[in-house]
Amino acid sequence: MADPAGPLRVGLCGLGEIGQHHLRAIRDCEAAELVAVSDLDRDLAERSAGDGSASGAATTFPTSVYTEIDQMLAEEELDLVDICLPHNLHLPVALSAIEAGCHVLLEKPMAIDTESCDLIIDAAGRKGVRVAVSHNQFFYEPHVRLRQLIEAGDLGEPQSLYARLWIGGKYRGWREDAGRSGGGLLIDAGVHRVYTMLMLGGPVRSVTTVMDSPRSEDGFVVTLGFASGANGVIQGAYHGPEGIFDDRIEVLASGGVAEVRGCEAFFEGDLPDGPKLRLRLDGTWRDDPVDDAWDASVARSVDRLLTAIATGDEPEVDGQAGRDAVEVIQAAYRSAETGSTVTLGEGGQ
């Protein structure tokens, strides 16, 4: 590990689409310094090390380039490793980084199953390093504002929560391989809906699910029973017409109704400009002025998590929060496979 008094010395693994967003966020973070990148595509790594984008040319940052993560860990003095790789690689790379004495920041989902999450958490505890998970929509301002309204009691008691993800056209590449992704749509883009429901509704105690093909699903409906007594539904499918992308959150409470119109949908360009958060209070609908963008939420997530670790604080989304989301997803798969409700134990969430 490098000097703890200075900025975090960060190594970034994986320079695909989300890796490029993490790269820019690390470089913009005052608490961090990007000292190394690793990707199997050396040309991409070299261009990214040049100016932080896949289209870069000149090397203007003192960033080392690697195609092998183990070599990066052996040769660089790193404080933290940021992991933006296919889901099945999160566990082995995180364990290698932790063994080298590094904190880890994992892109969502934390891992492909709760057993892997536990191995990461336990290894970090033994080494005295921290684990953070980039649940970027946890930092999306309309979601933050909605959580504040719920916690303040302005909406009354939440009764029903709804989250949906309707997509036209499947994600391709490694995401099509259930062995690499850990499942289908639910564990990939659907994980955003899961952790946002936990953010707004609190701990989940029961999960009941129907899916077209569990663990390689293109469509699903997940019903949640919250510890509070509220219920929730997460619905997702790839079966829409080509080009559609519609994700939204709705909360029905005893004193009001709230709707967040997308996060990724605005990023995908499927929604026109307009209010991100709408509220019905005292019998009247109104638009809340809060605004944000998907890419800004990713940057904010990376910045806040890195800054927390750099200052010795607990990350707002730590290993346990990452595990909680994966636990709900795994329960959903078991429910779909068995046709029964899965109850989560008190020792989980």
Contacts in CASP RR format, 6 or more apart in sequence:
PFRMAT RR
TARGET T0000
AUTHOR 0000-0000-0000
METHOD contacts of the structure
MODEL  1
MADPAGPLRVGLCGLGEIGQHHLRAIRDCEAAELVAVSDLDRDLAERSAG
DGSASGAATTFPTSVYTEIDQMLAEEELDLVDICLPHNLHLPVALSAIEA
GCHVLLEKPMAIDTESCDLIIDAAGRKGVRVAVSHNQFFYEPHVRLRQLI
EAGDLGEPQSLYARLWIGGKYRGWREDAGRSGGGLLIDAGVHRVYTMLML
GGPVRSVTTVMDSPRSEDGFVVTLGFASGANGVIQGAYHGPEGIFDDRIE
VLASGGVAEVRGCEAFFEGDLPDGPKLRLRLDGTWRDDPVDDAWDASVAR
SVDRLLTAIATGDEPEVDGQAGRDAVEVIQAAYRSAETGSTVTLGEGGQ
1 77 0 8 1.000
1 78 0 8 1.000
1 79 0 8 1.000
1 101 0 8 1.000
1 102 0 8 1.000
2 9 0 8 1.000
2 77 0 8 1.000
2 78 0 8 1.000
2 79 0 8 1.000
4 79 0 8 1.000
6 310 0 8 1.000
7 30 0 8 1.000
7 31 0 8 1.000
7 32 0 8 1.000
7 33 0 8 1.000
7 310 0 8 1.000
8 31 0 8 1.000
8 32 0 8 1.000
8 33 0 8 1.000
8 79 0 8 1.000
8 80 0 8 1.000
8 103 0 8 1.000
8 306 0 8 1.000
8 309 0 8 1.000
8 310 0 8 1.000
9 33 0 8 1.000
9 35 0 8 1.000
9 76 0 8 1.000
9 77 0 8 1.000
9 78 0 8 1.000
9 79 0 8 1.000
9 80 0 8 1.000
10 26 0 8 1.000
10 32 0 8 1.000
10 33 0 8 1.000
10 34 0 8 1.000
10 35 0 8 1.000
10 36 0 8 1.000
10 78 0 8 1.000
10 79 0 8 1.000
10 80 0 8 1.000
10 81 0 8 1.000
10 82 0 8 1.000
10 306 0 8 1.000
11 34 0 8 1.000
11 35 0 8 1.000
11 36 0 8 1.000
11 37 0 8 1.000
11 38 0 8 1.000
11 72 0 8 1.000
11 76 0 8 1.000
11 78 0 8 1.000
11 80 0 8 1.000
11 81 0 8 1.000
11 82 0 8 1.000
12 19 0 8 1.000
12 22 0 8 1.000
12 23 0 8 1.000
12 26 0 8 1.000
12 34 0 8 1.000
12 36 0 8 1.000
12 37 0 8 1.000
12 38 0 8 1.000
12 81 0 8 1.000
12 82 0 8 1.000
12 84 0 8 1.000
13 37 0 8 1.000
13 38 0 8 1.000
13 39 0 8 1.000
13 69 0 8 1.000
13 72 0 8 1.000
13 81 0 8 1.000
13 82 0 8 1.000
13 83 0 8 1.000
13 84 0 8 1.000
13 85 0 8 1.000
13 93 0 8 1.000
14 37 0 8 1.000
14 38 0 8 1.000
14 39 0 8 1.000
14 83 0 8 1.000
14 84 0 8 1.000
14 85 0 8 1.000
15 23 0 8 1.000
15 37 0 8 1.000
15 39 0 8 1.000
15 41 0 8 1.000
15 44 0 8 1.000
15 45 0 8 1.000
15 48 0 8 1.000
15 54 0 8 1.000
15 84 0 8 1.000
16 39 0 8 1.000
16 44 0 8 1.000
16 54 0 8 1.000
16 84 0 8 1.000
18 84 0 8 1.000
18 107 0 8 1.000
18 298 0 8 1.000
19 84 0 8 1.000
19 107 0 8 1.000
20 48 0 8 1.000
20 52 0 8 1.000
20 53 0 8 1.000
20 54 0 8 1.000
21 295 0 8 1.000
21 298 0 8 1.000
21 299 0 8 1.000
21 302 0 8 1.000
22 82 0 8 1.000
22 84 0 8 1.000
22 105 0 8 1.000
22 107 0 8 1.000
22 134 0 8 1.000
22 298 0 8 1.000
22 302 0 8 1.000
23 34 0 8 1.000
23 37 0 8 1.000
23 48 0 8 1.000
23 52 0 8 1.000
23 53 0 8 1.000
24 52 0 8 1.000
24 53 0 8 1.000
24 299 0 8 1.000
25 298 0 8 1.000
25 299 0 8 1.000
25 301 0 8 1.000
25 302 0 8 1.000
25 303 0 8 1.000
26 32 0 8 1.000
26 34 0 8 1.000
26 82 0 8 1.000
26 302 0 8 1.000
26 306 0 8 1.000
27 34 0 8 1.000
27 52 0 8 1.000
27 61 0 8 1.000
28 299 0 8 1.000
28 303 0 8 1.000
29 302 0 8 1.000
29 303 0 8 1.000
29 306 0 8 1.000
29 307 0 8 1.000
30 307 0 8 1.000
31 303 0 8 1.000
31 306 0 8 1.000
31 307 0 8 1.000
31 310 0 8 1.000
31 311 0 8 1.000
32 80 0 8 1.000
32 306 0 8 1.000
32 307 0 8 1.000
32 310 0 8 1.000
34 61 0 8 1.000
34 63 0 8 1.000
35 62 0 8 1.000
35 63 0 8 1.000
35 64 0 8 1.000
35 76 0 8 1.000
35 77 0 8 1.000
35 78 0 8 1.000
36 63 0 8 1.000
36 64 0 8 1.000
36 65 0 8 1.000
36 66 0 8 1.000
36 72 0 8 1.000
36 76 0 8 1.000
36 78 0 8 1.000
37 45 0 8 1.000
37 48 0 8 1.000
37 49 0 8 1.000
37 63 0 8 1.000
37 64 0 8 1.000
37 65 0 8 1.000
37 66 0 8 1.000
38 45 0 8 1.000
38 65 0 8 1.000
38 66 0 8 1.000
38 67 0 8 1.000
38 68 0 8 1.000
38 69 0 8 1.000
38 72 0 8 1.000
39 45 0 8 1.000
39 48 0 8 1.000
39 67 0 8 1.000
40 67 0 8 1.000
41 67 0 8 1.000
42 65 0 8 1.000
42 67 0 8 1.000
44 54 0 8 1.000
45 65 0 8 1.000
45 66 0 8 1.000
45 67 0 8 1.000
46 59 0 8 1.000
46 65 0 8 1.000
47 53 0 8 1.000
47 54 0 8 1.000
47 55 0 8 1.000
47 56 0 8 1.000
47 57 0 8 1.000
48 54 0 8 1.000
48 56 0 8 1.000
49 59 0 8 1.000
49 61 0 8 1.000
49 63 0 8 1.000
49 64 0 8 1.000
49 65 0 8 1.000
50 56 0 8 1.000
50 57 0 8 1.000
50 58 0 8 1.000
50 59 0 8 1.000
50 60 0 8 1.000
50 61 0 8 1.000
50 63 0 8 1.000
51 57 0 8 1.000
51 58 0 8 1.000
51 60 0 8 1.000
51 61 0 8 1.000
52 61 0 8 1.000
64 72 0 8 1.000
64 75 0 8 1.000
64 76 0 8 1.000
66 72 0 8 1.000
66 75 0 8 1.000
69 93 0 8 1.000
69 96 0 8 1.000
70 96 0 8 1.000
72 78 0 8 1.000
73 81 0 8 1.000
73 96 0 8 1.000
73 97 0 8 1.000
73 100 0 8 1.000
73 102 0 8 1.000
74 100 0 8 1.000
78 97 0 8 1.000
78 100 0 8 1.000
78 102 0 8 1.000
79 102 0 8 1.000
79 103 0 8 1.000
80 102 0 8 1.000
80 103 0 8 1.000
80 104 0 8 1.000
80 105 0 8 1.000
80 306 0 8 1.000
80 309 0 8 1.000
81 93 0 8 1.000
81 94 0 8 1.000
81 97 0 8 1.000
81 100 0 8 1.000
81 102 0 8 1.000
81 103 0 8 1.000
81 104 0 8 1.000
81 105 0 8 1.000
82 104 0 8 1.000
82 105 0 8 1.000
82 107 0 8 1.000
82 302 0 8 1.000
83 89 0 8 1.000
83 90 0 8 1.000
83 93 0 8 1.000
83 94 0 8 1.000
83 97 0 8 1.000
83 104 0 8 1.000
83 105 0 8 1.000
83 106 0 8 1.000
83 107 0 8 1.000
84 107 0 8 1.000
85 93 0 8 1.000
85 107 0 8 1.000
86 174 0 8 1.000
86 180 0 8 1.000
86 181 0 8 1.000
87 109 0 8 1.000
87 111 0 8 1.000
87 112 0 8 1.000
87 180 0 8 1.000
87 181 0 8 1.000
87 182 0 8 1.000
87 187 0 8 1.000
87 188 0 8 1.000
88 112 0 8 1.000
88 179 0 8 1.000
88 180 0 8 1.000
88 181 0 8 1.000
88 182 0 8 1.000
89 180 0 8 1.000
90 106 0 8 1.000
90 107 0 8 1.000
90 109 0 8 1.000
90 110 0 8 1.000
90 111 0 8 1.000
90 112 0 8 1.000
90 116 0 8 1.000
90 120 0 8 1.000
91 111 0 8 1.000
91 112 0 8 1.000
91 116 0 8 1.000
91 119 0 8 1.000
91 120 0 8 1.000
94 104 0 8 1.000
94 106 0 8 1.000
94 111 0 8 1.000
94 120 0 8 1.000
94 123 0 8 1.000
94 131 0 8 1.000
95 119 0 8 1.000
95 120 0 8 1.000
95 123 0 8 1.000
97 104 0 8 1.000
98 104 0 8 1.000
98 120 0 8 1.000
98 123 0 8 1.000
98 124 0 8 1.000
98 127 0 8 1.000
98 129 0 8 1.000
99 123 0 8 1.000
99 127 0 8 1.000
101 127 0 8 1.000
101 129 0 8 1.000
102 129 0 8 1.000
103 124 0 8 1.000
103 129 0 8 1.000
103 130 0 8 1.000
103 131 0 8 1.000
103 132 0 8 1.000
103 309 0 8 1.000
104 120 0 8 1.000
104 124 0 8 1.000
104 129 0 8 1.000
104 130 0 8 1.000
104 131 0 8 1.000
104 132 0 8 1.000
105 132 0 8 1.000
105 133 0 8 1.000
105 134 0 8 1.000
105 302 0 8 1.000
105 305 0 8 1.000
105 306 0 8 1.000
105 309 0 8 1.000
106 120 0 8 1.000
106 131 0 8 1.000
106 132 0 8 1.000
106 133 0 8 1.000
106 134 0 8 1.000
107 133 0 8 1.000
107 134 0 8 1.000
108 133 0 8 1.000
108 134 0 8 1.000
108 135 0 8 1.000
108 136 0 8 1.000
108 191 0 8 1.000
108 192 0 8 1.000
108 195 0 8 1.000
108 322 0 8 1.000
108 325 0 8 1.000
109 133 0 8 1.000
109 187 0 8 1.000
109 191 0 8 1.000
109 322 0 8 1.000
109 325 0 8 1.000
109 326 0 8 1.000
109 329 0 8 1.000
110 116 0 8 1.000
110 117 0 8 1.000
110 120 0 8 1.000
110 131 0 8 1.000
110 133 0 8 1.000
110 319 0 8 1.000
110 322 0 8 1.000
110 323 0 8 1.000
110 325 0 8 1.000
110 326 0 8 1.000
111 117 0 8 1.000
111 120 0 8 1.000
111 326 0 8 1.000
112 179 0 8 1.000
112 181 0 8 1.000
112 182 0 8 1.000
112 183 0 8 1.000
112 187 0 8 1.000
112 326 0 8 1.000
113 182 0 8 1.000
113 326 0 8 1.000
113 330 0 8 1.000
114 323 0 8 1.000
114 326 0 8 1.000
114 327 0 8 1.000
114 330 0 8 1.000
117 319 0 8 1.000
117 322 0 8 1.000
117 323 0 8 1.000
117 326 0 8 1.000
117 327 0 8 1.000
118 323 0 8 1.000
120 131 0 8 1.000
120 319 0 8 1.000
121 131 0 8 1.000
121 319 0 8 1.000
121 320 0 8 1.000
121 323 0 8 1.000
124 130 0 8 1.000
124 131 0 8 1.000
124 319 0 8 1.000
130 309 0 8 1.000
130 312 0 8 1.000
130 314 0 8 1.000
130 315 0 8 1.000
130 318 0 8 1.000
131 315 0 8 1.000
131 318 0 8 1.000
131 319 0 8 1.000
132 305 0 8 1.000
132 306 0 8 1.000
132 308 0 8 1.000
132 309 0 8 1.000
132 315 0 8 1.000
132 317 0 8 1.000
132 318 0 8 1.000
132 319 0 8 1.000
133 315 0 8 1.000
133 317 0 8 1.000
133 318 0 8 1.000
133 319 0 8 1.000
133 321 0 8 1.000
133 322 0 8 1.000
134 298 0 8 1.000
134 301 0 8 1.000
134 302 0 8 1.000
134 305 0 8 1.000
134 317 0 8 1.000
135 192 0 8 1.000
135 195 0 8 1.000
135 301 0 8 1.000
135 317 0 8 1.000
135 321 0 8 1.000
135 322 0 8 1.000
135 325 0 8 1.000
136 192 0 8 1.000
136 294 0 8 1.000
136 297 0 8 1.000
136 298 0 8 1.000
136 300 0 8 1.000
136 301 0 8 1.000
137 143 0 8 1.000
137 192 0 8 1.000
137 195 0 8 1.000
137 196 0 8 1.000
137 263 0 8 1.000
137 297 0 8 1.000
138 144 0 8 1.000
138 195 0 8 1.000
138 196 0 8 1.000
138 199 0 8 1.000
138 301 0 8 1.000
138 316 0 8 1.000
138 317 0 8 1.000
139 297 0 8 1.000
139 300 0 8 1.000
139 301 0 8 1.000
139 304 0 8 1.000
139 316 0 8 1.000
140 263 0 8 1.000
140 292 0 8 1.000
140 294 0 8 1.000
140 297 0 8 1.000
141 276 0 8 1.000
141 290 0 8 1.000
141 291 0 8 1.000
141 292 0 8 1.000
141 297 0 8 1.000
142 260 0 8 1.000
142 263 0 8 1.000
142 276 0 8 1.000
142 277 0 8 1.000
142 288 0 8 1.000
142 290 0 8 1.000
142 291 0 8 1.000
142 292 0 8 1.000
143 196 0 8 1.000
143 199 0 8 1.000
143 200 0 8 1.000
143 249 0 8 1.000
143 260 0 8 1.000
143 263 0 8 1.000
145 277 0 8 1.000
145 288 0 8 1.000
145 290 0 8 1.000
146 200 0 8 1.000
146 249 0 8 1.000
146 251 0 8 1.000
146 258 0 8 1.000
146 260 0 8 1.000
146 277 0 8 1.000
147 199 0 8 1.000
147 200 0 8 1.000
149 155 0 8 1.000
149 258 0 8 1.000
149 279 0 8 1.000
150 156 0 8 1.000
150 158 0 8 1.000
150 200 0 8 1.000
150 201 0 8 1.000
150 251 0 8 1.000
150 253 0 8 1.000
154 281 0 8 1.000
155 251 0 8 1.000
155 253 0 8 1.000
155 254 0 8 1.000
155 255 0 8 1.000
155 256 0 8 1.000
155 257 0 8 1.000
155 258 0 8 1.000
155 279 0 8 1.000
155 281 0 8 1.000
156 253 0 8 1.000
156 254 0 8 1.000
156 255 0 8 1.000
156 256 0 8 1.000
157 228 0 8 1.000
157 230 0 8 1.000
157 253 0 8 1.000
157 254 0 8 1.000
157 255 0 8 1.000
158 200 0 8 1.000
158 201 0 8 1.000
158 228 0 8 1.000
158 230 0 8 1.000
158 251 0 8 1.000
158 252 0 8 1.000
158 253 0 8 1.000
159 230 0 8 1.000
159 231 0 8 1.000
159 252 0 8 1.000
159 253 0 8 1.000
159 254 0 8 1.000
160 230 0 8 1.000
160 231 0 8 1.000
160 232 0 8 1.000
160 233 0 8 1.000
160 251 0 8 1.000
160 252 0 8 1.000
161 197 0 8 1.000
161 200 0 8 1.000
161 201 0 8 1.000
161 224 0 8 1.000
161 226 0 8 1.000
161 230 0 8 1.000
161 231 0 8 1.000
161 232 0 8 1.000
161 233 0 8 1.000
161 249 0 8 1.000
161 250 0 8 1.000
161 251 0 8 1.000
161 252 0 8 1.000
162 232 0 8 1.000
162 233 0 8 1.000
162 234 0 8 1.000
162 235 0 8 1.000
162 249 0 8 1.000
162 250 0 8 1.000
162 251 0 8 1.000
162 252 0 8 1.000
163 193 0 8 1.000
163 196 0 8 1.000
163 197 0 8 1.000
163 233 0 8 1.000
163 234 0 8 1.000
163 235 0 8 1.000
163 247 0 8 1.000
163 248 0 8 1.000
163 249 0 8 1.000
163 250 0 8 1.000
164 193 0 8 1.000
164 234 0 8 1.000
164 235 0 8 1.000
164 236 0 8 1.000
164 246 0 8 1.000
164 247 0 8 1.000
164 248 0 8 1.000
165 185 0 8 1.000
165 189 0 8 1.000
165 190 0 8 1.000
165 192 0 8 1.000
165 193 0 8 1.000
165 234 0 8 1.000
165 235 0 8 1.000
165 236 0 8 1.000
165 237 0 8 1.000
165 246 0 8 1.000
165 247 0 8 1.000
166 235 0 8 1.000
166 236 0 8 1.000
166 237 0 8 1.000
166 240 0 8 1.000
166 244 0 8 1.000
166 245 0 8 1.000
166 246 0 8 1.000
166 247 0 8 1.000
167 185 0 8 1.000
167 189 0 8 1.000
167 236 0 8 1.000
167 237 0 8 1.000
167 238 0 8 1.000
167 240 0 8 1.000
167 244 0 8 1.000
167 245 0 8 1.000
167 246 0 8 1.000
168 238 0 8 1.000
168 239 0 8 1.000
168 240 0 8 1.000
168 241 0 8 1.000
168 242 0 8 1.000
168 243 0 8 1.000
168 244 0 8 1.000
168 245 0 8 1.000
169 238 0 8 1.000
169 240 0 8 1.000
169 242 0 8 1.000
169 243 0 8 1.000
170 176 0 8 1.000
170 218 0 8 1.000
170 238 0 8 1.000
171 188 0 8 1.000
171 189 0 8 1.000
174 180 0 8 1.000
174 181 0 8 1.000
175 181 0 8 1.000
175 184 0 8 1.000
175 188 0 8 1.000
178 184 0 8 1.000
178 215 0 8 1.000
178 216 0 8 1.000
181 187 0 8 1.000
181 188 0 8 1.000
182 215 0 8 1.000
183 215 0 8 1.000
183 216 0 8 1.000
183 217 0 8 1.000
183 333 0 8 1.000
184 215 0 8 1.000
184 216 0 8 1.000
184 217 0 8 1.000
184 218 0 8 1.000
185 217 0 8 1.000
185 218 0 8 1.000
185 219 0 8 1.000
185 220 0 8 1.000
185 236 0 8 1.000
185 237 0 8 1.000
185 238 0 8 1.000
186 194 0 8 1.000
186 211 0 8 1.000
186 217 0 8 1.000
186 220 0 8 1.000
186 222 0 8 1.000
186 236 0 8 1.000
186 329 0 8 1.000
186 332 0 8 1.000
186 333 0 8 1.000
187 326 0 8 1.000
187 329 0 8 1.000
189 264 0 8 1.000
190 234 0 8 1.000
190 236 0 8 1.000
191 325 0 8 1.000
191 326 0 8 1.000
191 329 0 8 1.000
192 247 0 8 1.000
192 263 0 8 1.000
192 264 0 8 1.000
193 234 0 8 1.000
193 236 0 8 1.000
193 247 0 8 1.000
193 249 0 8 1.000
194 222 0 8 1.000
194 234 0 8 1.000
194 325 0 8 1.000
194 328 0 8 1.000
194 329 0 8 1.000
195 317 0 8 1.000
195 321 0 8 1.000
195 322 0 8 1.000
195 324 0 8 1.000
195 325 0 8 1.000
196 249 0 8 1.000
197 204 0 8 1.000
197 224 0 8 1.000
197 232 0 8 1.000
197 234 0 8 1.000
198 204 0 8 1.000
198 321 0 8 1.000
198 324 0 8 1.000
198 325 0 8 1.000
198 328 0 8 1.000
198 349 0 8 1.000
200 249 0 8 1.000
200 251 0 8 1.000
201 226 0 8 1.000
201 228 0 8 1.000
201 230 0 8 1.000
202 226 0 8 1.000
202 227 0 8 1.000
202 228 0 8 1.000
203 226 0 8 1.000
203 227 0 8 1.000
203 324 0 8 1.000
203 344 0 8 1.000
203 349 0 8 1.000
204 224 0 8 1.000
204 225 0 8 1.000
204 226 0 8 1.000
204 227 0 8 1.000
204 328 0 8 1.000
204 344 0 8 1.000
204 349 0 8 1.000
205 225 0 8 1.000
205 226 0 8 1.000
205 227 0 8 1.000
205 343 0 8 1.000
205 344 0 8 1.000
205 345 0 8 1.000
206 224 0 8 1.000
206 225 0 8 1.000
206 341 0 8 1.000
206 342 0 8 1.000
206 343 0 8 1.000
206 344 0 8 1.000
207 222 0 8 1.000
207 223 0 8 1.000
207 224 0 8 1.000
207 225 0 8 1.000
207 328 0 8 1.000
207 331 0 8 1.000
207 332 0 8 1.000
207 335 0 8 1.000
207 341 0 8 1.000
207 342 0 8 1.000
207 344 0 8 1.000
208 222 0 8 1.000
208 223 0 8 1.000
208 335 0 8 1.000
208 340 0 8 1.000
208 341 0 8 1.000
208 342 0 8 1.000
209 220 0 8 1.000
209 221 0 8 1.000
209 222 0 8 1.000
209 223 0 8 1.000
209 331 0 8 1.000
209 332 0 8 1.000
209 333 0 8 1.000
209 335 0 8 1.000
209 336 0 8 1.000
210 220 0 8 1.000
210 221 0 8 1.000
210 336 0 8 1.000
211 217 0 8 1.000
211 219 0 8 1.000
211 220 0 8 1.000
211 221 0 8 1.000
211 332 0 8 1.000
211 333 0 8 1.000
211 336 0 8 1.000
212 218 0 8 1.000
212 219 0 8 1.000
212 220 0 8 1.000
214 333 0 8 1.000
214 336 0 8 1.000
214 337 0 8 1.000
215 333 0 8 1.000
217 336 0 8 1.000
218 237 0 8 1.000
218 238 0 8 1.000
218 239 0 8 1.000
219 236 0 8 1.000
219 237 0 8 1.000
219 238 0 8 1.000
219 239 0 8 1.000
220 234 0 8 1.000
220 235 0 8 1.000
220 236 0 8 1.000
220 237 0 8 1.000
220 332 0 8 1.000
220 336 0 8 1.000
221 233 0 8 1.000
221 234 0 8 1.000
221 235 0 8 1.000
221 236 0 8 1.000
222 233 0 8 1.000
222 234 0 8 1.000
222 235 0 8 1.000
222 328 0 8 1.000
222 332 0 8 1.000
223 231 0 8 1.000
223 232 0 8 1.000
223 233 0 8 1.000
224 231 0 8 1.000
224 232 0 8 1.000
224 233 0 8 1.000
224 234 0 8 1.000
224 328 0 8 1.000
225 231 0 8 1.000
225 232 0 8 1.000
226 232 0 8 1.000
227 349 0 8 1.000
243 270 0 8 1.000
244 270 0 8 1.000
245 264 0 8 1.000
245 265 0 8 1.000
245 268 0 8 1.000
245 269 0 8 1.000
245 270 0 8 1.000
246 262 0 8 1.000
246 265 0 8 1.000
246 270 0 8 1.000
246 271 0 8 1.000
247 262 0 8 1.000
247 263 0 8 1.000
247 264 0 8 1.000
247 265 0 8 1.000
248 259 0 8 1.000
248 260 0 8 1.000
248 261 0 8 1.000
248 262 0 8 1.000
248 265 0 8 1.000
249 259 0 8 1.000
249 260 0 8 1.000
249 262 0 8 1.000
250 257 0 8 1.000
250 258 0 8 1.000
250 259 0 8 1.000
250 260 0 8 1.000
251 257 0 8 1.000
251 258 0 8 1.000
251 259 0 8 1.000
255 281 0 8 1.000
256 279 0 8 1.000
256 280 0 8 1.000
256 281 0 8 1.000
257 279 0 8 1.000
257 280 0 8 1.000
258 277 0 8 1.000
258 278 0 8 1.000
258 279 0 8 1.000
258 280 0 8 1.000
259 277 0 8 1.000
259 278 0 8 1.000
259 279 0 8 1.000
260 276 0 8 1.000
260 277 0 8 1.000
261 271 0 8 1.000
261 274 0 8 1.000
261 275 0 8 1.000
261 276 0 8 1.000
261 277 0 8 1.000
261 278 0 8 1.000
262 271 0 8 1.000
262 276 0 8 1.000
263 292 0 8 1.000
263 294 0 8 1.000
263 297 0 8 1.000
264 294 0 8 1.000
265 271 0 8 1.000
266 276 0 8 1.000
266 293 0 8 1.000
266 294 0 8 1.000
267 293 0 8 1.000
267 294 0 8 1.000
267 295 0 8 1.000
275 287 0 8 1.000
275 288 0 8 1.000
276 288 0 8 1.000
276 290 0 8 1.000
276 291 0 8 1.000
276 292 0 8 1.000
277 287 0 8 1.000
277 288 0 8 1.000
277 290 0 8 1.000
278 285 0 8 1.000
278 286 0 8 1.000
278 287 0 8 1.000
278 288 0 8 1.000
279 285 0 8 1.000
279 286 0 8 1.000
279 287 0 8 1.000
279 288 0 8 1.000
280 286 0 8 1.000
301 317 0 8 1.000
304 315 0 8 1.000
304 316 0 8 1.000
305 315 0 8 1.000
305 316 0 8 1.000
305 317 0 8 1.000
308 314 0 8 1.000
308 315 0 8 1.000
308 316 0 8 1.000
309 315 0 8 1.000
323 348 0 8 1.000
324 348 0 8 1.000
324 349 0 8 1.000
327 344 0 8 1.000
327 348 0 8 1.000
327 349 0 8 1.000
328 344 0 8 1.000
331 342 0 8 1.000
331 344 0 8 1.000
332 342 0 8 1.000
334 342 0 8 1.000
335 341 0 8 1.000
335 342 0 8 1.000
END
